[in-house]
């Protein structure tokens, strides 16, 4: 009987990590006849961890990264991770950590495992990213700009993240009908780079009290407080609802007329924004700021992009969507959903990942 390939998927946690749903679907979808899949994370906090447990896969609560300093004791301090990887005889360690940590690939190499990582954030340039990439046996990139980060790395491939288009489907919810109000929704981990203030200012510029904005997500309390203050100052507080973090965002997207992702062109920006892809898969019209990651997902829909931090341009784009008939908005949503099925379907993502795993081992 052929030995299964042992895969360890690592992620900091299932509480704040943006790729937790992708990892869930990957772990669930890998062919269990060929792959023996385990998961490692730092802690078991967060409601989504209970969903991970339902997969019935081995889950190890262990921190697979190690603080660099002091360097003279790093090898000794890494030993628990090396020993853990050796004990379980993992063939491949696939990291979903967002950071530039290079102790995880070093530990994997010392344990005799192949190390791969998915490059999720657009941060780049420091020496730690370069060390991490040098030590990796393979790098998954998720948008076209990232490929240029590794000019000398042959073992890399653009593998866009996949989405379960059966789960994120409008078929699970009643069709949106023309109502008195026009509903905008955004879903984000609320930190300043997400640019939600741009969306609030655009709402004020539209100057129509029948327009409603729903902000789904938790995050930085100071930033959220500043957004509420801004909403009041712009005179749109009654039009804005802060709904907090939600386990299932689909009902909020399904009830909306348009989804907006207004991320700024600074900081970590967006690698491949899955909340945007989720909205597209739900058959809802979308608008996004023209930055890497977002413009990769919407590269065939340039008319749905607006300049980052340009609230007047965003207001104009929103008014264009508002001017469409319900049937026209539905037709646009259907085009976006079909695009997801063709380019970001989970089945294609898993097939590409399995192929790379097999090539690495064999």
Beta strands, then each sheet from edge to edge (+ up, - down):
strand 1: 5-11
strand 2: 35-41
strand 3: 58-61
strand 4: 92-95
strand 5: 114-118
strand 6: 138-141
strand 7: 156-158
strand 8: 182-187
strand 9: 211-216
strand 10: 240-244
strand 11: 258-261
strand 12: 286-289
strand 13: 305-306
sheet 1: 3+ 2+ 1+ 4+ 5+ 6+ 7+
sheet 2: 10+ 9+ 8+ 11+ 12+ 13+
end
